[in-house]
Amino acid sequence: MYGLIGKMNIAPGQRDAVIAILLEGTGEMPGCRSYIVARDPVDADAVWITEVWDSAELHRASLALPGVQDAIARARPFITGFGERFETEPVGGQGL
């Protein structure tokens, strides 16, 4: 399995809009076992995304899906940058 945890920095006041976009555009992603979007409890302009995939290849392929492409295009104007990014190798747990 392949895991990814990343921080997305959002323009002030746009975090909830970006969260809604990300959640709308990620319904059907083959090979995705878990996709979690979370508010940063300290930074009002940050979002954390935690993903678990069957493989890194399926994660890369998901970026070409129409729904994902649409979500990226709609959220892009509000994304001001990216913070920490961690790749992991999930081995098990709930929901996997």
C-alpha positions as a Markdown table, in Angstrom:
| # | Residue | x | y | z |
|---|---|---|---|---|
| 1 | Met | 0.0 | 0.0 | 0.0 |
| 2 | Tyr | 0.9 | 3.6 | -0.4 |
| 3 | Gly | 0.1 | 6.5 | 2.0 |
| 4 | Leu | 0.3 | 10.2 | 1.6 |
| 5 | Ile | -0.2 | 12.9 | 4.3 |
| 6 | Gly | 0.0 | 16.5 | 3.1 |
| 7 | Lys | -0.7 | 20.0 | 4.2 |
| 8 | Met | -2.4 | 22.5 | 1.8 |
| 9 | Asn | -2.2 | 26.2 | 2.5 |
| 10 | Ile | -5.4 | 28.1 | 1.6 |
| 11 | Ala | -6.2 | 31.8 | 1.0 |
| 12 | Pro | -7.7 | 33.5 | 4.0 |
| 13 | Gly | -11.4 | 32.8 | 4.4 |
| 14 | Gln | -11.5 | 30.1 | 1.7 |
| 15 | Arg | -10.7 | 26.9 | 3.7 |
| 16 | Asp | -14.3 | 25.6 | 3.9 |
| 17 | Ala | -14.8 | 26.3 | 0.2 |
| 18 | Val | -11.7 | 24.3 | -0.7 |
| 19 | Ile | -12.7 | 21.4 | 1.7 |
| 20 | Ala | -16.1 | 21.2 | 0.0 |
| 21 | Ile | -14.5 | 21.1 | -3.5 |
| 22 | Leu | -12.0 | 18.4 | -2.4 |
| 23 | Leu | -14.8 | 16.2 | -0.9 |
| 24 | Glu | -17.1 | 16.6 | -4.0 |
| 25 | Gly | -14.4 | 15.7 | -6.5 |
| 26 | Thr | -13.1 | 12.5 | -4.8 |
| 27 | Gly | -16.0 | 10.2 | -4.7 |
| 28 | Glu | -14.8 | 7.4 | -7.1 |
| 29 | Met | -11.1 | 6.9 | -7.1 |
| 30 | Pro | -10.2 | 3.2 | -8.0 |
| 31 | Gly | -7.6 | 1.8 | -5.5 |
| 32 | Cys | -8.3 | 4.5 | -2.8 |
| 33 | Arg | -8.8 | 2.9 | 0.5 |
| 34 | Ser | -9.0 | 6.1 | 2.5 |
| 35 | Tyr | -9.2 | 9.8 | 1.7 |
| 36 | Ile | -9.5 | 12.1 | 4.7 |
| 37 | Val | -9.7 | 15.9 | 4.5 |
| 38 | Ala | -9.2 | 17.7 | 7.8 |
| 39 | Arg | -9.0 | 21.2 | 9.2 |
| 40 | Asp | -5.8 | 22.2 | 10.9 |
| 41 | Pro | -6.8 | 23.0 | 14.5 |
| 42 | Val | -4.1 | 25.7 | 14.8 |
| 43 | Asp | -3.8 | 27.3 | 11.3 |
| 44 | Ala | -7.2 | 28.6 | 10.1 |
| 45 | Asp | -5.8 | 28.7 | 6.5 |
| 46 | Ala | -4.6 | 25.1 | 6.3 |
| 47 | Val | -6.0 | 21.7 | 5.3 |
| 48 | Trp | -4.5 | 18.3 | 5.9 |
| 49 | Ile | -5.2 | 15.4 | 3.4 |
| 50 | Thr | -4.5 | 11.8 | 4.5 |
| 51 | Glu | -4.7 | 9.2 | 1.8 |
| 52 | Val | -4.2 | 5.4 | 1.6 |
| 53 | Trp | -4.0 | 3.7 | -1.8 |
| 54 | Asp | -3.4 | 0.1 | -3.0 |
| 55 | Ser | -0.3 | 1.4 | -4.8 |
| 56 | Ala | 1.6 | 4.6 | -5.7 |
| 57 | Glu | 0.7 | 4.0 | -9.3 |
| 58 | Leu | -3.0 | 4.1 | -8.6 |
| 59 | His | -2.5 | 7.3 | -6.7 |
| 60 | Arg | -0.7 | 8.9 | -9.7 |
| 61 | Ala | -3.4 | 7.6 | -12.0 |
| 62 | Ser | -6.2 | 9.2 | -9.9 |
| 63 | Leu | -4.8 | 12.6 | -10.8 |
| 64 | Ala | -6.0 | 12.1 | -14.4 |
| 65 | Leu | -9.6 | 11.2 | -13.4 |
| 66 | Pro | -12.2 | 13.8 | -14.6 |
| 67 | Gly | -13.6 | 14.4 | -11.1 |
| 68 | Val | -10.2 | 14.9 | -9.6 |
| 69 | Gln | -9.1 | 17.2 | -12.5 |
| 70 | Asp | -12.2 | 19.3 | -12.0 |
| 71 | Ala | -11.7 | 19.6 | -8.2 |
| 72 | Ile | -8.0 | 20.6 | -8.8 |
| 73 | Ala | -9.1 | 23.3 | -11.3 |
| 74 | Arg | -11.8 | 24.7 | -9.0 |
| 75 | Ala | -9.6 | 24.7 | -5.9 |
| 76 | Arg | -6.4 | 26.0 | -7.5 |
| 77 | Pro | -7.3 | 29.7 | -7.3 |
| 78 | Phe | -7.6 | 29.4 | -3.5 |
| 79 | Ile | -4.4 | 27.3 | -2.9 |
| 80 | Thr | -1.5 | 29.4 | -1.8 |
| 81 | Gly | 1.0 | 26.6 | -1.4 |
| 82 | Phe | 1.8 | 23.3 | 0.2 |
| 83 | Gly | 3.4 | 22.6 | 3.5 |
| 84 | Glu | 4.7 | 19.3 | 4.9 |
| 85 | Arg | 4.3 | 16.2 | 2.8 |
| 86 | Phe | 4.9 | 12.7 | 4.0 |
| 87 | Glu | 4.8 | 9.4 | 2.1 |
| 88 | Thr | 4.1 | 6.3 | 4.1 |
| 89 | Glu | 3.7 | 2.5 | 3.7 |
| 90 | Pro | 0.5 | 1.6 | 5.5 |
| 91 | Val | 0.5 | -2.0 | 6.8 |
| 92 | Gly | -3.0 | -2.2 | 8.3 |
| 93 | Gly | -5.6 | -0.7 | 10.5 |
| 94 | Gln | -9.3 | 0.1 | 10.6 |
| 95 | Gly | -11.0 | 0.8 | 7.3 |
| 96 | Leu | -8.2 | -0.7 | 5.2 |
